[in-house]
Amino acid sequence: MGGNERSMLESVPPYVETAIYGYFVLVAAIGCYLHGRYWLAARRTRGRDRDQPAAANVSAEERTDRPRTDG
């Protein structure tokens, strides 16, 4: 176990190391972009749900697009 032993893994050229780290950064950027899109879409959908009355509180007549004729 002297100081002159070679390591088990050989070092890679700088361009290969740059390509590997560049790939990691690209994948992380795509993941952040998709996460942000889905998060914003979920927030928009949740906001719309709060503005509309609950389905249980809406009568069958109010759910239809036809005009009322009972009146």
Biopython code that builds the backbone (N, CA, C, O; Angstrom):
import numpy as np
from Bio.PDB.StructureBuilder import StructureBuilder

atoms = [
    (1, "MET", "N", (0.819, -1.179, 0.000)),
    (1, "MET", "CA", (0.000, 0.000, 0.000)),
    (1, "MET", "C", (0.869, 1.252, 0.000)),
    (1, "MET", "O", (0.745, 2.116, 0.868)),
    (2, "GLY", "N", (1.713, 1.326, -0.949)),
    (2, "GLY", "CA", (2.592, 2.480, -1.043)),
    (2, "GLY", "C", (1.919, 3.628, -1.774)),
    (2, "GLY", "O", (0.824, 3.467, -2.312)),
    (3, "GLY", "N", (2.555, 4.762, -1.798)),
    (3, "GLY", "CA", (2.022, 5.941, -2.433)),
    (3, "GLY", "C", (2.141, 5.908, -3.948)),
    (3, "GLY", "O", (1.566, 6.767, -4.616)),
    (4, "ASN", "N", (2.871, 4.944, -4.519)),
    (4, "ASN", "CA", (3.089, 4.887, -5.965)),
    (4, "ASN", "C", (2.106, 3.987, -6.695)),
    (4, "ASN", "O", (2.258, 3.771, -7.897)),
    (5, "GLU", "N", (1.111, 3.461, -6.013)),
    (5, "GLU", "CA", (0.142, 2.577, -6.674)),
    (5, "GLU", "C", (-0.755, 3.368, -7.611)),
    (5, "GLU", "O", (-1.114, 4.512, -7.330)),
    (6, "ARG", "N", (-1.113, 2.743, -8.730)),
    (6, "ARG", "CA", (-2.053, 3.372, -9.654)),
    (6, "ARG", "C", (-3.471, 3.099, -9.172)),
    (6, "ARG", "O", (-3.750, 2.051, -8.589)),
    (7, "SER", "N", (-4.357, 4.049, -9.423)),
    (7, "SER", "CA", (-5.745, 3.855, -9.012)),
    (7, "SER", "C", (-6.419, 2.860, -9.953)),
    (7, "SER", "O", (-5.944, 2.600, -11.059)),
    (8, "MET", "N", (-7.520, 2.322, -9.490)),
    (8, "MET", "CA", (-8.246, 1.337, -10.281)),
    (8, "MET", "C", (-8.883, 1.984, -11.513)),
    (8, "MET", "O", (-9.003, 1.336, -12.553)),
    (9, "LEU", "N", (-9.292, 3.249, -11.411)),
    (9, "LEU", "CA", (-9.935, 3.942, -12.510)),
    (9, "LEU", "C", (-8.950, 4.911, -13.156)),
    (9, "LEU", "O", (-8.296, 5.707, -12.483)),
    (10, "GLU", "N", (-8.866, 4.819, -14.453)),
    (10, "GLU", "CA", (-8.031, 5.767, -15.182)),
    (10, "GLU", "C", (-8.803, 7.068, -15.353)),
    (10, "GLU", "O", (-10.031, 7.060, -15.441)),
    (11, "SER", "N", (-8.095, 8.165, -15.399)),
    (11, "SER", "CA", (-8.770, 9.440, -15.600)),
    (11, "SER", "C", (-9.201, 9.558, -17.062)),
    (11, "SER", "O", (-8.598, 8.964, -17.956)),
    (12, "VAL", "N", (-10.245, 10.329, -17.278)),
    (12, "VAL", "CA", (-10.765, 10.511, -18.630)),
    (12, "VAL", "C", (-10.288, 11.863, -19.150)),
    (12, "VAL", "O", (-9.972, 12.753, -18.360)),
    (13, "PRO", "N", (-10.233, 12.021, -20.454)),
    (13, "PRO", "CA", (-9.825, 13.315, -21.009)),
    (13, "PRO", "C", (-10.794, 14.429, -20.581)),
    (13, "PRO", "O", (-11.965, 14.164, -20.307)),
    (14, "PRO", "N", (-10.309, 15.651, -20.527)),
    (14, "PRO", "CA", (-11.160, 16.766, -20.081)),
    (14, "PRO", "C", (-12.433, 16.931, -20.912)),
    (14, "PRO", "O", (-13.476, 17.275, -20.355)),
    (15, "TYR", "N", (-12.384, 16.698, -22.218)),
    (15, "TYR", "CA", (-13.591, 16.866, -23.030)),
    (15, "TYR", "C", (-14.654, 15.830, -22.689)),
    (15, "TYR", "O", (-15.846, 16.119, -22.789)),
    (16, "VAL", "N", (-14.252, 14.641, -22.292)),
    (16, "VAL", "CA", (-15.224, 13.619, -21.897)),
    (16, "VAL", "C", (-15.866, 14.013, -20.571)),
    (16, "VAL", "O", (-17.078, 13.881, -20.396)),
    (17, "GLU", "N", (-15.054, 14.493, -19.645)),
    (17, "GLU", "CA", (-15.585, 14.932, -18.353)),
    (17, "GLU", "C", (-16.546, 16.107, -18.542)),
    (17, "GLU", "O", (-17.590, 16.168, -17.892)),
    (18, "THR", "N", (-16.196, 17.033, -19.426)),
    (18, "THR", "CA", (-17.069, 18.169, -19.720)),
    (18, "THR", "C", (-18.382, 17.699, -20.326)),
    (18, "THR", "O", (-19.446, 18.213, -19.981)),
    (19, "ALA", "N", (-18.315, 16.726, -21.228)),
    (19, "ALA", "CA", (-19.533, 16.199, -21.855)),
    (19, "ALA", "C", (-20.429, 15.522, -20.819)),
    (19, "ALA", "O", (-21.650, 15.662, -20.873)),
    (20, "ILE", "N", (-19.842, 14.800, -19.892)),
    (20, "ILE", "CA", (-20.631, 14.111, -18.856)),
    (20, "ILE", "C", (-21.330, 15.123, -17.959)),
    (20, "ILE", "O", (-22.528, 15.009, -17.700)),
    (21, "TYR", "N", (-20.581, 16.109, -17.489)),
    (21, "TYR", "CA", (-21.191, 17.118, -16.612)),
    (21, "TYR", "C", (-22.195, 17.971, -17.382)),
    (21, "TYR", "O", (-23.212, 18.383, -16.823)),
    (22, "GLY", "N", (-21.926, 18.235, -18.641)),
    (22, "GLY", "CA", (-22.877, 18.966, -19.468)),
    (22, "GLY", "C", (-24.185, 18.212, -19.616)),
    (22, "GLY", "O", (-25.260, 18.811, -19.598)),
    (23, "TYR", "N", (-24.093, 16.896, -19.762)),
    (23, "TYR", "CA", (-25.287, 16.054, -19.846)),
    (23, "TYR", "C", (-26.087, 16.138, -18.551)),
    (23, "TYR", "O", (-27.311, 16.265, -18.586)),
    (24, "PHE", "N", (-25.402, 16.067, -17.403)),
    (24, "PHE", "CA", (-26.086, 16.171, -16.115)),
    (24, "PHE", "C", (-26.808, 17.512, -15.989)),
    (24, "PHE", "O", (-27.944, 17.564, -15.519)),
    (25, "VAL", "N", (-26.157, 18.587, -16.405)),
    (25, "VAL", "CA", (-26.763, 19.915, -16.325)),
    (25, "VAL", "C", (-27.979, 19.991, -17.253)),
    (25, "VAL", "O", (-29.008, 20.556, -16.883)),
    (26, "LEU", "N", (-27.860, 19.425, -18.454)),
    (26, "LEU", "CA", (-28.978, 19.427, -19.399)),
    (26, "LEU", "C", (-30.186, 18.669, -18.838)),
    (26, "LEU", "O", (-31.315, 19.153, -18.918)),
    (27, "VAL", "N", (-29.954, 17.505, -18.282)),
    (27, "VAL", "CA", (-31.045, 16.705, -17.710)),
    (27, "VAL", "C", (-31.682, 17.445, -16.538)),
    (27, "VAL", "O", (-32.905, 17.450, -16.401)),
    (28, "ALA", "N", (-30.864, 18.070, -15.692)),
    (28, "ALA", "CA", (-31.396, 18.825, -14.555)),
    (28, "ALA", "C", (-32.229, 20.014, -15.041)),
    (28, "ALA", "O", (-33.285, 20.302, -14.478)),
    (29, "ALA", "N", (-31.760, 20.701, -16.080)),
    (29, "ALA", "CA", (-32.500, 21.851, -16.607)),
    (29, "ALA", "C", (-33.843, 21.421, -17.187)),
    (29, "ALA", "O", (-34.853, 22.091, -16.972)),
    (30, "ILE", "N", (-33.863, 20.314, -17.915)),
    (30, "ILE", "CA", (-35.123, 19.803, -18.474)),
    (30, "ILE", "C", (-36.071, 19.411, -17.345)),
    (30, "ILE", "O", (-37.266, 19.700, -17.411)),
    (31, "GLY", "N", (-35.551, 18.761, -16.319)),
    (31, "GLY", "CA", (-36.376, 18.375, -15.169)),
    (31, "GLY", "C", (-36.967, 19.575, -14.459)),
    (31, "GLY", "O", (-38.142, 19.561, -14.094)),
    (32, "CYS", "N", (-36.169, 20.616, -14.257)),
    (32, "CYS", "CA", (-36.672, 21.831, -13.600)),
    (32, "CYS", "C", (-37.740, 22.505, -14.459)),
    (32, "CYS", "O", (-38.748, 22.983, -13.938)),
    (33, "TYR", "N", (-37.521, 22.543, -15.768)),
    (33, "TYR", "CA", (-38.491, 23.149, -16.678)),
    (33, "TYR", "C", (-39.832, 22.404, -16.619)),
    (33, "TYR", "O", (-40.887, 23.024, -16.487)),
    (34, "LEU", "N", (-39.779, 21.081, -16.719)),
    (34, "LEU", "CA", (-41.015, 20.295, -16.689)),
    (34, "LEU", "C", (-41.709, 20.407, -15.340)),
    (34, "LEU", "O", (-42.932, 20.528, -15.281)),
    (35, "HIS", "N", (-40.944, 20.368, -14.264)),
    (35, "HIS", "CA", (-41.528, 20.504, -12.929)),
    (35, "HIS", "C", (-42.233, 21.852, -12.799)),
    (35, "HIS", "O", (-43.341, 21.924, -12.268)),
    (36, "GLY", "N", (-41.607, 22.903, -13.272)),
    (36, "GLY", "CA", (-42.213, 24.226, -13.212)),
    (36, "GLY", "C", (-43.489, 24.318, -14.018)),
    (36, "GLY", "O", (-44.468, 24.913, -13.569)),
    (37, "ARG", "N", (-43.488, 23.731, -15.212)),
    (37, "ARG", "CA", (-44.705, 23.748, -16.048)),
    (37, "ARG", "C", (-45.853, 23.023, -15.378)),
    (37, "ARG", "O", (-46.975, 23.527, -15.337)),
    (38, "TYR", "N", (-45.571, 21.823, -14.845)),
    (38, "TYR", "CA", (-46.632, 21.048, -14.206)),
    (38, "TYR", "C", (-47.113, 21.724, -12.928)),
    (38, "TYR", "O", (-48.305, 21.692, -12.622)),
    (39, "TRP", "N", (-46.199, 22.334, -12.183)),
    (39, "TRP", "CA", (-46.559, 23.017, -10.954)),
    (39, "TRP", "C", (-47.470, 24.206, -11.258)),
    (39, "TRP", "O", (-48.481, 24.409, -10.584)),
    (40, "LEU", "N", (-47.108, 24.986, -12.272)),
    (40, "LEU", "CA", (-47.938, 26.136, -12.635)),
    (40, "LEU", "C", (-49.302, 25.686, -13.165)),
    (40, "LEU", "O", (-50.319, 26.311, -12.861)),
    (41, "ALA", "N", (-49.331, 24.617, -13.947)),
    (41, "ALA", "CA", (-50.609, 24.106, -14.460)),
    (41, "ALA", "C", (-51.497, 23.633, -13.306)),
    (41, "ALA", "O", (-52.708, 23.854, -13.325)),
    (42, "ALA", "N", (-50.907, 22.993, -12.317)),
    (42, "ALA", "CA", (-51.683, 22.529, -11.170)),
    (42, "ALA", "C", (-52.222, 23.709, -10.374)),
    (42, "ALA", "O", (-53.355, 23.662, -9.895)),
    (43, "ARG", "N", (-51.436, 24.756, -10.227)),
    (43, "ARG", "CA", (-51.902, 25.952, -9.499)),
    (43, "ARG", "C", (-53.060, 26.617, -10.234)),
    (43, "ARG", "O", (-54.024, 27.061, -9.611)),
    (44, "ARG", "N", (-52.962, 26.684, -11.578)),
    (44, "ARG", "CA", (-54.040, 27.298, -12.360)),
    (44, "ARG", "C", (-55.321, 26.478, -12.224)),
    (44, "ARG", "O", (-56.401, 27.046, -12.059)),
    (45, "THR", "N", (-55.217, 25.173, -12.290)),
    (45, "THR", "CA", (-56.381, 24.286, -12.189)),
    (45, "THR", "C", (-57.000, 24.386, -10.803)),
    (45, "THR", "O", (-58.223, 24.455, -10.679)),
    (46, "ARG", "N", (-56.179, 24.394, -9.762)),
    (46, "ARG", "CA", (-56.684, 24.477, -8.405)),
    (46, "ARG", "C", (-57.407, 25.801, -8.175)),
    (46, "ARG", "O", (-58.425, 25.831, -7.483)),
    (47, "GLY", "N", (-56.911, 26.875, -8.732)),
    (47, "GLY", "CA", (-57.552, 28.178, -8.592)),
    (47, "GLY", "C", (-58.920, 28.206, -9.236)),
    (47, "GLY", "O", (-59.849, 28.805, -8.695)),
    (48, "ARG", "N", (-59.059, 27.562, -10.392)),
    (48, "ARG", "CA", (-60.356, 27.493, -11.078)),
    (48, "ARG", "C", (-61.349, 26.702, -10.246)),
    (48, "ARG", "O", (-62.528, 27.052, -10.194)),
    (49, "ASP", "N", (-60.892, 25.644, -9.597)),
    (49, "ASP", "CA", (-61.793, 24.819, -8.786)),
    (49, "ASP", "C", (-62.349, 25.613, -7.609)),
    (49, "ASP", "O", (-63.499, 25.409, -7.221)),
    (50, "ARG", "N", (-61.557, 26.511, -7.035)),
    (50, "ARG", "CA", (-62.010, 27.297, -5.895)),
    (50, "ARG", "C", (-63.076, 28.307, -6.291)),
    (50, "ARG", "O", (-63.963, 28.620, -5.498)),
    (51, "ASP", "N", (-62.991, 28.825, -7.528)),
    (51, "ASP", "CA", (-63.923, 29.848, -7.983)),
    (51, "ASP", "C", (-65.292, 29.283, -8.335)),
    (51, "ASP", "O", (-66.288, 30.006, -8.302)),
    (52, "GLN", "N", (-65.350, 28.004, -8.670)),
    (52, "GLN", "CA", (-66.615, 27.406, -9.087)),
    (52, "GLN", "C", (-67.295, 26.751, -7.887)),
    (52, "GLN", "O", (-66.616, 26.258, -6.987)),
    (53, "PRO", "N", (-68.639, 26.741, -7.866)),
    (53, "PRO", "CA", (-69.324, 26.077, -6.755)),
    (53, "PRO", "C", (-69.104, 24.567, -6.815)),
    (53, "PRO", "O", (-68.852, 24.001, -7.878)),
    (54, "ALA", "N", (-69.202, 23.951, -5.683)),
    (54, "ALA", "CA", (-69.046, 22.497, -5.617)),
    (54, "ALA", "C", (-70.179, 21.822, -6.379)),
    (54, "ALA", "O", (-71.304, 22.322, -6.386)),
    (55, "ALA", "N", (-69.895, 20.701, -7.014)),
    (55, "ALA", "CA", (-70.894, 20.001, -7.831)),
    (55, "ALA", "C", (-72.068, 19.524, -6.981)),
    (55, "ALA", "O", (-73.190, 19.445, -7.481)),
    (56, "ALA", "N", (-71.839, 19.207, -5.720)),
    (56, "ALA", "CA", (-72.912, 18.711, -4.866)),
    (56, "ALA", "C", (-73.917, 19.817, -4.557)),
    (56, "ALA", "O", (-75.080, 19.534, -4.269)),
    (57, "ASN", "N", (-73.481, 21.066, -4.615)),
    (57, "ASN", "CA", (-74.371, 22.185, -4.287)),
    (57, "ASN", "C", (-75.103, 22.740, -5.509)),
    (57, "ASN", "O", (-75.886, 23.680, -5.374)),
    (58, "VAL", "N", (-74.869, 22.188, -6.678)),
    (58, "VAL", "CA", (-75.485, 22.683, -7.910)),
    (58, "VAL", "C", (-76.603, 21.727, -8.298)),
    (58, "VAL", "O", (-76.400, 20.514, -8.346)),
    (59, "SER", "N", (-77.772, 22.266, -8.573)),
    (59, "SER", "CA", (-78.892, 21.400, -8.944)),
    (59, "SER", "C", (-78.707, 20.889, -10.369)),
    (59, "SER", "O", (-77.871, 21.396, -11.116)),
    (60, "ALA", "N", (-79.493, 19.884, -10.736)),
    (60, "ALA", "CA", (-79.404, 19.294, -12.067)),
    (60, "ALA", "C", (-79.784, 20.319, -13.131)),
    (60, "ALA", "O", (-79.227, 20.315, -14.229)),
    (61, "GLU", "N", (-80.732, 21.197, -12.804)),
    (61, "GLU", "CA", (-81.139, 22.214, -13.772)),
    (61, "GLU", "C", (-80.010, 23.217, -14.029)),
    (61, "GLU", "O", (-79.836, 23.682, -15.155)),
    (62, "GLU", "N", (-79.260, 23.544, -13.003)),
    (62, "GLU", "CA", (-78.165, 24.502, -13.159)),
    (62, "GLU", "C", (-76.984, 23.915, -13.919)),
    (62, "GLU", "O", (-76.199, 24.646, -14.522)),
    (63, "ARG", "N", (-76.864, 22.593, -13.888)),
    (63, "ARG", "CA", (-75.758, 21.939, -14.589)),
    (63, "ARG", "C", (-75.964, 21.888, -16.099)),
    (63, "ARG", "O", (-74.991, 21.740, -16.838)),
    (64, "THR", "N", (-77.189, 22.006, -16.574)),
    (64, "THR", "CA", (-77.452, 21.908, -18.016)),
    (64, "THR", "C", (-77.268, 23.259, -18.677)),
    (64, "THR", "O", (-77.336, 24.298, -18.021)),
    (65, "ASP", "N", (-77.035, 23.239, -19.975)),
    (65, "ASP", "CA", (-76.884, 24.456, -20.739)),
    (65, "ASP", "C", (-78.215, 24.951, -21.293)),
    (65, "ASP", "O", (-78.281, 26.043, -21.856)),
    (66, "ARG", "N", (-79.271, 24.163, -21.141)),
    (66, "ARG", "CA", (-80.576, 24.551, -21.675)),
    (66, "ARG", "C", (-81.206, 25.603, -20.799)),
    (66, "ARG", "O", (-81.027, 25.578, -19.581)),
    (67, "PRO", "N", (-81.955, 26.546, -21.397)),
    (67, "PRO", "CA", (-82.638, 27.547, -20.567)),
    (67, "PRO", "C", (-83.768, 26.915, -19.771)),
    (67, "PRO", "O", (-84.326, 25.892, -20.169)),
    (68, "ARG", "N", (-84.099, 27.528, -18.653)),
    (68, "ARG", "CA", (-85.186, 27.023, -17.808)),
    (68, "ARG", "C", (-86.538, 27.312, -18.465)),
    (68, "ARG", "O", (-86.732, 28.362, -19.078)),
    (69, "THR", "N", (-87.463, 26.369, -18.327)),
    (69, "THR", "CA", (-88.781, 26.529, -18.944)),
    (69, "THR", "C", (-89.898, 26.522, -17.906)),
    (69, "THR", "O", (-91.075, 26.504, -18.268)),
    (70, "ASP", "N", (-89.543, 26.535, -16.611)),
    (70, "ASP", "CA", (-90.572, 26.426, -15.589)),
    (70, "ASP", "C", (-91.064, 27.787, -15.093)),
    (70, "ASP", "O", (-91.713, 27.870, -14.051)),
    (71, "GLY", "N", (-90.762, 28.829, -15.821)),
    (71, "GLY", "CA", (-91.099, 29.983, -15.260)),
    (71, "GLY", "C", (-91.692, 31.190, -15.512)),
    (71, "GLY", "O", (-91.795, 32.026, -14.615)),
]
sb = StructureBuilder()
sb.init_structure("model")
sb.init_model(0)
sb.init_chain("A")
sb.init_seg("    ")
for serial, (resi, resn, name, xyz) in enumerate(atoms, 1):
    if name == "N":
        sb.init_residue(resn, " ", resi, " ")
    sb.init_atom(name, np.array(xyz, "f"), 0.0, 1.0, " ", f" {name:<3s}", serial, name[0])
structure = sb.get_structure()
